[in-house]
Amino acid sequence: MTFGHKWDPKTKSWVVFRVGKDKHAHLGSEKGCLLLIKLIKQGKLPRSQDFIECCERLLSAEEYAHLGKSKGRYYNYKRR
């Protein structure tokens, strides 16, 4: 799994995309994009509802089912 992120001036948000597939998700900050990519590569399911929705969009149902639960840490990803 390879992921990338970029700024989308049309929607004025950051986009996380999966390289080689037509799957993407929008987030409000670059920090959030990098954190989401890091959690997916570690195999952890985020606890934030925004991140969970992004994981469902980026991953297939089989890959999503293999994500383990993460610790209940709070990440302030909306702060710039």
C-alpha positions in Angstrom: 0.0 0.0 0.0 1.4 3.3 -1.0 -0.3 6.6 -0.1 0.3 10.2 -1.1 -1.1 13.6 -0.1 -1.4 16.9 -1.8 -3.1 20.3 -1.5 -6.3 20.7 -3.6 -6.9 24.4 -4.3 -10.3 23.7 -5.8 -11.8 22.3 -2.6 -9.2 24.2 -0.3 -8.4 21.0 1.6 -5.7 18.3 1.7 -6.3 15.1 -0.2 -4.9 11.7 0.8 -4.9 9.3 -2.1 -3.9 5.7 -2.8 -1.2 5.4 -5.5 -2.4 3.2 -8.3 -6.1 3.2 -7.4 -8.8 5.8 -7.7 -9.4 6.1 -4.0 -9.0 9.4 -2.1 -10.3 11.2 1.0 -10.3 14.9 2.0 -8.8 16.2 5.3 -8.5 19.7 6.6 -4.8 19.8 7.4 -1.5 18.3 6.2 -0.7 17.1 9.7 -4.0 15.0 9.6 -3.0 13.5 6.3 0.4 12.4 7.5 -1.1 11.1 10.8 -3.7 9.0 8.9 -1.0 7.5 6.6 1.2 6.7 9.6 -1.7 5.0 11.4 -2.7 2.9 8.3 0.9 1.8 7.8 1.1 0.7 11.4 -2.1 -1.2 11.0 -4.0 0.7 13.6 -7.7 1.8 13.4 -8.0 5.4 14.4 -10.6 6.4 17.0 -11.5 9.8 15.4 -14.7 9.6 13.3 -13.2 11.6 10.5 -10.2 9.3 10.3 -12.4 6.2 10.4 -14.4 7.5 7.4 -11.2 8.2 5.5 -9.9 4.7 6.2 -13.2 3.2 4.9 -12.8 5.2 1.7 -9.1 4.5 1.1 -9.0 0.8 2.0 -10.9 -2.2 0.7 -13.3 -4.0 3.1 -10.7 -6.8 3.6 -7.9 -4.4 4.4 -10.1 -2.4 6.7 -11.1 -5.5 8.7 -7.4 -6.3 9.4 -6.8 -2.9 11.1 -6.3 -3.4 14.9 -7.6 -1.1 17.6 -5.4 1.7 18.6 -4.9 3.2 22.1 -7.4 5.9 23.1 -5.0 8.8 22.3 -6.3 12.2 21.3 -4.7 13.7 18.2 -5.4 17.4 17.5 -5.0 17.1 13.7 -7.1 20.2 12.9 -4.6 22.6 14.5 -2.3 24.1 11.8 
